[in-house]
Amino acid sequence: MTIEKSAYLTTLNNKVVYDKTFKTIESNNRYARFFNQNSIQVNGRAVEYLLTWPKEGINWENDLSIHKENNEFIRKTNSVPFRLYRLIDKVYYEITNPERFLEALESDSALKEFTSKLLEQTADKINVDLETVVPGLICNDENFVEYDETTKKGNLYQVEAEKFNDPIWIHEQVFNGSAILRKPSKDFNKGYLVDPDDKSKGYEPMETNISSYQNMIILFDSKVRNKTVIGGYKENVNFQAMDLEKRFGKDNIYEDNLPNDYAMILMDERCLQLYKRAKKEGFRNKEEAENGNYWFFLNPVIHGGFITAFNALAWKIKPTGTATE
């Protein structure tokens, strides 16, 4: 049965197709688990991750109480918003020739295959961009506080490059760091902006912890991860105890090419927040009159942020020429 072309193009323009594209992304992208809907709000100014926390003194929301004398119902919340910045906002496109398109319209199965391929190819292009922008979002010095040897506070360690050639040292940092982050503390996060609109007013650390290894993420630069896998081990090592996947879970260990000289990061999985902003349309289309080719356009908008109020530890390579304390 031949499918009517205009009806199909109308279906492609439906928001459902937009959502299906992201389903394809979420099945292939290494950072897919960090897409969040529940704690995200969109207001006229920004897309924000709303962190609610039982901490006195934070009354972020306007007083929405029912104004009656002696009213005990207060609609102010102890919460703080974190801005999620626009990571991707571009038009992705696919082109097909008219013969191929008309062939696909000849049967349900052929059209299903055509549509699936269209979604996959578009999602692949979005994935390539996500794989580039997300590591840059995480590996930003503004997310961390440089560790102070005197106060023993801070969560960004700058370390000589040769240290990352020693897999025993790498494991030691990760294991010790994971033990530290399991305890409630405000020494290993930057906290929240006192004024979300004014960075000059500084940050307030929050006492948070990672309750279990199940939501503790280890992000390795590929070169560092390879050191933990292919050798360099010293004598008398308990290899079974050094199995990172067994200790933290295979799905909680990430490997990527990290920018800005970052080597490895240990973090609460809530630190990274991604959000796809819903749009009313899916694929738009255009036919070129001169040659009949069909163009299919999709414009996804993806926001993201690093939530600095959750505990994390980061290690990066110290710049050469930096004095060692």
Secondary structure as the mmCIF struct_conf table of DSSP 4:
data_model
#
loop_
_struct_conf.conf_type_id
_struct_conf.id
_struct_conf.beg_label_comp_id
_struct_conf.beg_label_asym_id
_struct_conf.beg_label_seq_id
_struct_conf.end_label_comp_id
_struct_conf.end_label_asym_id
_struct_conf.end_label_seq_id
HELX_LH_PP_P HELX_LH_PP_P1 THR A 2 GLU A 4
HELX_RH_AL_P HELX_RH_AL_P1 LYS A 5 LEU A 12
TURN_TY1_P TURN_TY1_P1 ASN A 13 ASN A 13
STRN STRN1 ASN A 14 ASN A 14
HELX_RH_AL_P HELX_RH_AL_P2 LYS A 15 ASN A 28
TURN_TY1_P TURN_TY1_P2 ARG A 30 TYR A 31
HELX_RH_3T_P HELX_RH_3T_P1 ALA A 32 PHE A 34
STRN STRN2 PHE A 35 PHE A 35
BEND BEND1 GLN A 37 GLN A 37
TURN_TY1_P TURN_TY1_P3 ASN A 38 SER A 39
STRN STRN3 ILE A 40 VAL A 42
BEND BEND2 GLY A 44 ARG A 45
STRN STRN4 VAL A 47 THR A 52
TURN_TY1_P TURN_TY1_P4 GLU A 56 GLY A 57
BEND BEND3 GLU A 61 GLU A 61
TURN_TY1_P TURN_TY1_P5 GLU A 69 ASN A 70
BEND BEND4 ASN A 78 ASN A 78
STRN STRN5 SER A 79 ASP A 89
STRN STRN6 TYR A 92 THR A 96
HELX_RH_AL_P HELX_RH_AL_P3 PRO A 98 ALA A 104
TURN_TY1_P TURN_TY1_P6 LEU A 105 GLU A 106
HELX_RH_AL_P HELX_RH_AL_P4 ASP A 108 ILE A 138
BEND BEND5 CYS A 139 CYS A 139
HELX_RH_3T_P HELX_RH_3T_P2 ASP A 141 ASN A 143
BEND BEND6 PHE A 144 PHE A 144
STRN STRN7 GLU A 146 GLU A 146
STRN STRN8 ASP A 148 ASP A 148
TURN_TY1_P TURN_TY1_P7 GLU A 149 LYS A 152
STRN STRN9 LYS A 153 LYS A 153
BEND BEND7 ASN A 155 ASN A 155
STRN STRN10 LEU A 156 VAL A 159
HELX_RH_3T_P HELX_RH_3T_P3 ALA A 161 ASN A 165
HELX_RH_AL_P HELX_RH_AL_P5 PRO A 167 LEU A 181
TURN_TY1_P TURN_TY1_P8 ARG A 182 ARG A 182
BEND BEND8 LYS A 183 LYS A 183
STRN STRN11 SER A 185 SER A 185
BEND BEND9 LYS A 186 PHE A 188
STRN STRN12 TYR A 192 LEU A 193
BEND BEND10 VAL A 194 ASP A 195
TURN_TY1_P TURN_TY1_P9 PRO A 196 ASP A 197
HELX_RH_3T_P HELX_RH_3T_P4 LYS A 199 LYS A 201
STRN STRN13 TYR A 203 GLU A 204
STRN STRN14 THR A 208 THR A 208
BEND BEND11 SER A 212 SER A 212
HELX_RH_3T_P HELX_RH_3T_P5 TYR A 213 ASN A 215
STRN STRN15 MET A 216 ASP A 221
HELX_RH_AL_P HELX_RH_AL_P6 SER A 222 ILE A 230
BEND BEND12 GLU A 235 ASN A 236
TURN_TY1_P TURN_TY1_P10 PHE A 239 PHE A 239
HELX_RH_3T_P HELX_RH_3T_P6 GLN A 240 MET A 242
HELX_RH_AL_P HELX_RH_AL_P7 LEU A 244 PHE A 248
HELX_RH_3T_P HELX_RH_3T_P7 LYS A 250 ASN A 252
STRN STRN16 ILE A 253 ASP A 256
BEND BEND13 PRO A 259 PRO A 259
TURN_TY1_P TURN_TY1_P11 ASN A 260 ASP A 261
STRN STRN17 TYR A 262 ASP A 268
HELX_RH_3T_P HELX_RH_3T_P8 GLU A 269 CYS A 271
STRN STRN18 LEU A 272 LYS A 276
HELX_LH_PP_P HELX_LH_PP_P2 ARG A 277 ALA A 278
BEND BEND14 LYS A 280 LYS A 280
STRN STRN19 GLU A 281 GLU A 281
STRN STRN20 ARG A 284 GLU A 287
TURN_TY1_P TURN_TY1_P12 ALA A 289 ASN A 291
STRN STRN21 TYR A 294 LEU A 298
STRN STRN22 VAL A 301 PHE A 306
TURN_TY1_P TURN_TY1_P13 THR A 308 ALA A 309
BEND BEND15 PHE A 310 PHE A 310
STRN STRN23 ALA A 312 ILE A 317
HELX_LH_PP_P HELX_LH_PP_P3 LYS A 318 PRO A 319
TURN_TY1_P TURN_TY1_P14 THR A 320 GLY A 321
HELX_LH_PP_P HELX_LH_PP_P4 THR A 322 THR A 324
#
